[in-house]
Amino acid sequence: MVLAAALLLGGGQGTVADSAVQLLSLALLALCLWRHASEPEAKLPRLAWLAALPMALPALQLLPLPESVWLLPDARDELATELSAAGVGAAHRISLVPLATERAFAWLLPAVALFLAGLQLSSQQRGNLLKLLVAAAALSVVLGLAQLFGGPDSALRFYSNTNPTEAVGFFANRNHLASLLAVALPIVVVGTALWLKHREDWSPGTVLGLLAGVGLVALLILGIAMARSRAGLLLGMLGLLLSLPLALQLRRRRGTRRVLAVAVALGFTLAVQFALFGILQRLQKDPLEDARFQYLPVVESVARQHAPLGTGLGGFRRAFEAEDPAPVSVYINHAHNDWAELWLEGGWPGWALVGAAVGGLLVSGWKVWRKQPEASTTTRTLSRAAWVGLLLLALHSLGDYPLRTSALLAVAGVLAAQVMAMREIRLSRAPDGARLGPLFNP
């Protein structure tokens, strides 16, 4: 329920739907902790508690501070003077926008809850979550097609501040739709290969499952093209390149290469038919002329002024607008570089959190990609595909803010659970190929 609600309702920011997803996440989190305390088979591993680190940052930013510590950033001397002139006493906390920081704390709940829940599920149940992710991605492409046919004023565009001429699916931003589709692509490619590997003959069921996989790969490639996101195109190609070796190493019968080639060729053919003109328009523009690169130096300057404490999570917009040397009518709500924005909002503690996240991604990647004979082929392969998805989200955060939507943050929680579940495979391992259904079933 939490994952479905996040994927269908969490494509914007700060909406009532986001609050509903967070309330559901609270219930799921309570259930996870209750199972951890009462059911031995659901006991969480020690490393699972690292999920508390991201939530510790906004909690720390809301605690009271001594005035001498509060005044450490250069920007706060001027702020204290202005508050004093206005007759207002400063609230000595790291966060300069406490309400926004409280919202940031709640915004993290879906990812943490889904991560912990994923660790308590069986491998088959985690596979069902991945299927739900793929289904939502496919449905987003179909909705995107309907949005294009309906035009800029289509009632199927659920957010007013959106890209009016591109497919956005259940999101407010075409780049975030492309990010979801790019993450789903390796899972579909690997899932299709797993399905083919475990079939004994070319029965009608095998053919139908294979056609479904080929069609989904083509549909996702088409969706990325319809979104007309340059970052999405690059991420989609990278995800495809990283997933093809995973699929090819599973091949057990002749023809696997041809099947994958047909799926990719079909996807690119549909993309050319439906979205070539829009893609060419996007590629003709110099990416360095993009506004996000032009105001990145301002973000860096503001971050230095607020170091070492930062503004507090959610404080980017007000801090940026106060220092923007060339204000325009465009509403700039994010830095479009989440690593830089986290530096501005989190200060040195935020950078420490970034370092921990990057280190965790690298270490988990090393563990997932090395040979682990105790893990089933299915689980090992899906965990590698999930790791590729996390890598794509981390790379996209260099040029956008995908993880500031409930939908993609929830997806990250599910993928992280699949990656980390490699350590728990002895508890719920099923024989390779057991109960495999289209497209896969670990």
C-alpha positions in Angstrom: 0.0 0.0 0.0 2.8 2.4 0.9 4.7 1.8 -2.3 1.6 1.9 -4.5 0.4 5.2 -2.8 3.9 6.7 -3.2 4.2 5.8 -6.9 0.7 7.0 -7.8 0.3 10.0 -5.5 3.8 11.0 -4.6 5.0 12.6 -7.9 4.8 16.2 -6.7 6.1 17.9 -3.6 4.3 19.1 -0.5 0.9 17.9 -1.5 -1.9 16.4 0.6 -1.1 13.1 -1.1 2.4 13.2 0.2 1.0 13.6 3.7 -1.2 10.5 3.2 1.8 8.5 2.1 3.7 9.6 5.2 0.9 8.6 7.5 0.8 5.1 5.8 4.5 5.0 6.3 4.2 5.6 10.0 1.8 2.7 10.3 4.2 0.5 8.3 7.2 1.6 10.4 5.3 0.8 13.6 4.5 -2.7 12.2 8.1 -3.3 11.3 9.3 -2.4 14.8 6.6 -4.6 16.4 7.6 -7.6 14.2 11.3 -7.0 15.0 10.5 -7.1 18.8 8.0 -10.0 18.7 8.9 -12.3 15.8 12.4 -13.9 15.8 12.3 -14.6 12.0 11.6 -10.9 11.4 14.5 -9.5 13.5 16.3 -6.8 11.6 20.0 -7.0 11.0 22.3 -4.5 12.8 23.1 -2.7 9.6 19.4 -1.9 9.1 19.6 0.7 11.8 21.8 2.8 9.6 18.5 3.9 8.1 18.1 6.1 11.1 21.1 8.3 10.1 19.2 10.4 7.4 16.4 11.0 9.9 18.9 12.1 12.6 20.0 15.1 10.4 16.7 17.0 10.5 16.2 16.0 14.2 19.6 17.4 15.0 18.8 20.6 13.1 15.7 21.2 15.3 17.5 21.0 18.6 18.4 24.2 20.5 22.0 25.5 20.3 24.2 27.9 22.3 24.3 31.3 20.7 28.0 31.1 20.1 27.5 27.9 18.1 24.5 29.4 16.2 26.6 32.4 15.1 29.4 30.2 13.6 28.2 30.7 9.9 29.0 34.1 8.4 25.5 34.6 7.1 24.0 34.5 10.7 25.8 37.6 11.9 23.9 39.8 9.4 20.7 37.8 10.1 21.0 38.3 13.9 21.5 42.1 13.3 18.4 42.3 11.1 16.3 40.3 13.6 17.5 42.5 16.4 16.6 45.7 14.5 13.1 44.3 13.9 12.7 43.5 17.6 12.6 39.7 17.0 14.6 37.2 19.0 16.5 34.6 17.0 15.6 30.9 17.7 18.9 29.4 18.2 18.6 26.2 16.2 20.5 25.0 13.2 17.4 25.2 11.0 16.5 28.7 9.9 13.1 27.3 8.6 12.0 24.8 11.3 8.7 24.0 9.7 10.4 23.0 6.4 12.8 20.9 8.4 10.0 19.1 10.2 8.4 18.4 6.8 11.8 17.0 5.6 11.8 14.6 8.5 8.3 13.4 7.6 9.4 13.2 3.9 12.0 10.5 4.8 9.4 8.2 6.3 8.4 6.3 3.2 11.9 5.3 2.3 12.9 4.2 5.8 9.6 2.2 6.3 9.9 0.4 3.0 13.6 -0.3 3.5 12.9 -2.0 6.9 9.8 -3.8 5.6 11.7 -5.1 2.6 14.3 -6.6 4.9 11.6 -8.5 6.8 9.9 -9.9 3.7 10.7 -13.1 1.9 12.6 -13.0 -1.4 9.3 -13.8 -3.2 7.6 -10.8 -1.5 10.4 -8.5 -2.4 10.0 -9.7 -5.9 6.3 -8.6 -5.8 7.4 -5.1 -4.8 9.7 -5.0 -7.8 6.8 -6.1 -10.0 4.6 -3.3 -8.5 7.4 -0.9 -9.4 7.5 -2.1 -13.0 3.7 -2.1 -13.3 3.6 1.6 -12.1 6.3 2.5 -14.6 4.4 0.9 -17.5 1.2 2.6 -16.4 3.0 5.9 -16.3 4.0 5.5 -19.9 0.5 4.7 -21.0 -0.7 7.8 -19.0 2.0 9.8 -20.7 0.8 8.8 -24.1 -2.7 9.9 -23.1 -1.3 13.2 -21.8 0.4 13.9 -25.1 -2.8 13.1 -27.1 -4.8 15.3 -24.7 -2.5 18.3 -25.2 -1.2 20.9 -22.7 -4.6 21.3 -21.0 -5.3 17.6 -20.6 -7.2 16.8 -17.4 -4.7 13.8 -17.0 -2.0 16.2 -16.0 -2.3 16.1 -12.2 0.0 19.0 -11.3 -0.4 22.5 -12.5 3.3 23.4 -12.4 4.4 20.9 -15.0 5.9 20.4 -18.4 2.9 21.1 -20.6 4.2 19.6 -23.9 5.9 16.4 -22.6 4.7 13.2 -21.0 5.0 13.4 -17.2 2.9 10.4 -16.1 2.1 10.6 -12.4 4.8 13.2 -11.8 5.0 17.0 -11.9 8.3 16.8 -13.8 9.3 15.0 -16.9 12.8 14.3 -15.6 11.4 12.4 -12.6 9.2 10.2 -14.9 12.3 9.4 -17.0 14.2 8.6 -13.8 11.5 6.0 -12.8 11.5 4.4 -16.2 15.3 4.2 -16.3 15.4 2.5 -12.9 12.7 0.0 -14.0 14.5 -0.8 -17.2 17.3 -3.0 -15.8 14.7 -4.9 -13.6 12.6 -5.7 -16.7 15.6 -6.8 -18.7 16.9 -9.0 -16.0 13.4 -10.3 -15.1 12.8 -11.3 -18.7 16.1 -13.1 -18.9 15.3 -15.0 -15.6 12.0 -16.0 -17.0 13.5 -17.4 -20.1 16.3 -19.2 -18.2 13.9 -21.2 -16.0 11.6 -22.4 -18.7 12.1 -25.9 -20.0 10.3 -25.6 -23.3 8.7 -23.1 -25.7 5.2 -23.6 -24.4 2.5 -20.9 -25.0 3.1 -19.6 -21.5 6.8 -19.2 -22.2 6.1 -17.3 -25.4 3.5 -15.1 -23.7 5.9 -14.3 -20.8 8.7 -13.5 -23.3 6.5 -11.3 -25.4 5.4 -9.4 -22.2 9.0 -8.8 -21.3 10.0 -7.7 -24.8 7.0 -5.4 -24.9 7.8 -3.8 -21.5 11.4 -3.1 -22.5 10.1 -1.4 -25.6 7.5 0.5 -23.7 9.9 1.9 -21.2 12.3 3.0 -23.9 9.4 4.7 -25.6 8.4 6.4 -22.3 11.9 7.8 -21.7 11.9 9.2 -25.3 8.4 10.8 -24.8 9.6 12.5 -21.6 12.3 14.3 -23.7 14.6 14.4 -20.7 18.3 14.5 -21.7 19.3 13.1 -18.3 16.7 10.4 -18.7 18.0 9.4 -22.1 21.6 9.1 -20.7 20.4 7.2 -17.6 18.2 4.9 -19.7 21.1 4.0 -22.0 23.4 3.5 -19.0 20.9 1.3 -17.3 20.4 -0.8 -20.5 24.2 -1.2 -20.9 24.7 -2.3 -17.3 21.7 -4.7 -17.4 22.5 -6.5 -20.7 25.6 -8.3 -19.3 23.5 -9.4 -16.4 20.9 -10.9 -18.7 23.4 -12.5 -21.1 25.2 -14.3 -18.3 21.9 -16.0 -17.4 21.3 -17.4 -20.9 20.7 -21.1 -21.0 19.2 -21.5 -24.4 20.1 -20.2 -27.9 18.3 -17.1 -29.0 18.6 -15.0 -25.8 20.8 -12.4 -27.6 18.3 -12.2 -30.4 15.4 -11.7 -28.0 17.2 -8.8 -26.2 18.2 -7.3 -29.6 14.6 -7.4 -30.7 13.3 -5.8 -27.5 15.8 -2.9 -27.8 15.3 -2.5 -31.5 11.5 -2.4 -31.0 11.9 0.2 -28.3 14.1 2.5 -30.3 11.8 2.1 -33.4 8.8 3.2 -31.3 10.8 6.1 -29.9 11.8 7.3 -33.4 8.1 7.1 -34.5 6.6 8.9 -31.6 9.3 11.2 -30.1 12.2 11.7 -32.6 11.4 15.3 -33.3 11.1 16.3 -29.6 14.4 14.4 -28.8 16.2 16.3 -31.6 15.0 19.6 -30.3 16.3 18.8 -26.8 19.6 17.6 -28.1 20.1 20.7 -30.2 20.3 22.9 -27.1 23.7 23.3 -25.4 23.3 21.7 -22.0 25.8 24.2 -20.5 23.3 26.9 -21.3 20.8 25.3 -19.0 19.8 27.7 -16.1 20.7 25.0 -13.5 24.4 25.3 -14.4 24.3 29.1 -14.5 23.1 29.5 -10.9 25.1 26.6 -9.5 28.0 29.0 -8.6 25.5 31.0 -6.5 24.4 27.9 -4.7 28.1 27.1 -3.9 28.6 30.7 -2.6 25.5 30.6 -0.4 26.5 27.2 0.9 29.9 28.6 2.0 28.2 31.5 3.8 26.0 29.1 5.8 28.8 26.6 6.5 29.4 24.7 8.8 25.8 24.4 10.0 23.8 24.9 6.8 20.3 26.4 6.6 18.4 23.4 7.7 16.7 20.9 5.4 14.0 22.8 3.3 15.8 26.1 3.6 17.3 26.3 0.1 14.7 28.5 -1.5 14.8 31.4 1.0 18.6 31.3 1.3 19.0 31.3 -2.5 16.5 34.1 -3.1 18.3 36.3 -0.6 21.6 36.0 -2.5 20.5 35.6 -6.1 22.4 38.3 -8.0 20.0 38.2 -11.0 16.5 37.4 -9.8 14.1 36.4 -12.4 10.4 35.5 -12.5 11.2 31.8 -12.7 10.4 30.0 -9.5 13.6 28.3 -8.4 12.7 25.9 -5.6 15.7 23.6 -5.9 19.3 23.7 -6.9 18.8 20.9 -9.5 21.9 19.3 -8.0 20.9 17.5 -4.9 24.4 17.0 -3.7 25.0 20.8 -3.8 21.6 21.5 -2.2 22.3 19.1 0.6 25.6 20.9 1.3 23.7 24.2 1.5 21.0 22.8 3.7 23.0 20.3 5.8 26.4 22.0 6.1 29.2 19.7 7.3 26.9 17.2 8.9 25.1 16.9 5.5 28.4 16.2 3.8 29.2 13.5 6.4 25.8 12.0 5.5 26.6 12.2 1.8 30.0 10.5 2.4 28.3 7.7 4.3 25.7 7.2 1.5 28.4 7.1 -1.2 30.5 4.7 0.9 27.5 2.5 1.5 26.6 2.4 -2.2 30.2 1.4 -3.1 30.5 -1.2 -0.4 27.1 -2.7 -1.2 28.0 -2.7 -4.9 31.2 -4.7 -4.2 29.3 -7.2 -2.1 26.5 -7.6 -4.6 28.8 -8.0 -7.7 31.3 -10.4 -6.2 30.5 -14.1 -6.3 28.3 -15.3 -3.5 27.6 -19.1 -3.8 25.2 -19.0 -0.8 22.8 -16.7 -2.7 20.4 -18.0 -5.4 21.0 -16.9 -9.0 17.7 -15.1 -9.0 18.2 -13.1 -5.9 21.8 -12.3 -6.8 20.8 -11.1 -10.2 17.9 -9.0 -9.0 20.0 -7.4 -6.3 22.5 -6.4 -8.9 19.8 -4.8 -11.0 18.5 -3.0 -7.9 22.0 -1.7 -7.3 22.1 -0.4 -10.8 18.8 1.4 -10.1 20.3 3.1 -7.0 23.4 4.1 -9.0 21.1 5.8 -11.6 19.2 7.7 -8.9 22.5 8.9 -7.4 23.8 10.0 -10.8 20.5 11.8 -11.6 20.8 13.7 -8.4 23.9 15.5 -9.8 21.6 17.3 -12.2 18.2 17.2 -10.6 16.3 16.3 -7.4 14.6 12.9 -8.0 14.8 11.8 -4.3 12.9 14.9 -3.2 9.7 13.2 -4.5 7.9 10.6 -2.3 7.6 8.3 -5.3 11.3 8.0 -6.2 12.4 8.1 -2.5 10.1 5.1 -1.9 11.6 3.3 -4.9 15.1 3.9 -3.4 14.0 2.3 -0.1 12.7 -0.8 -2.0 15.9 -1.1 -4.1 18.1 -0.7 -1.0 16.2 -3.5 0.8 16.7 -5.8 -2.3 20.4 -5.0 -2.3 20.9 -5.5 1.4 18.8 -8.6 1.4 21.7 -10.6 -0.1 23.0 -10.9 3.5 19.7 -12.5 4.6 19.3 -15.0 1.8 19.8 -18.0 4.0 16.6 -17.2 5.9 14.3 -17.3 2.9 16.1 -18.9 0.0 14.0 -20.8 -2.5 15.5 -23.1 -5.2 16.4 -21.4 -8.4 13.3 -21.3 -10.6 10.8 -22.2 -7.9 7.4 -20.6 -8.5 8.8 -18.3 -11.3 6.1 -16.3 -12.9 6.1 -13.6 -15.6 8.4 -11.7 -15.5 10.3 -13.1 -12.5 9.8 -14.4 -9.0 12.9 -14.6 -6.8 
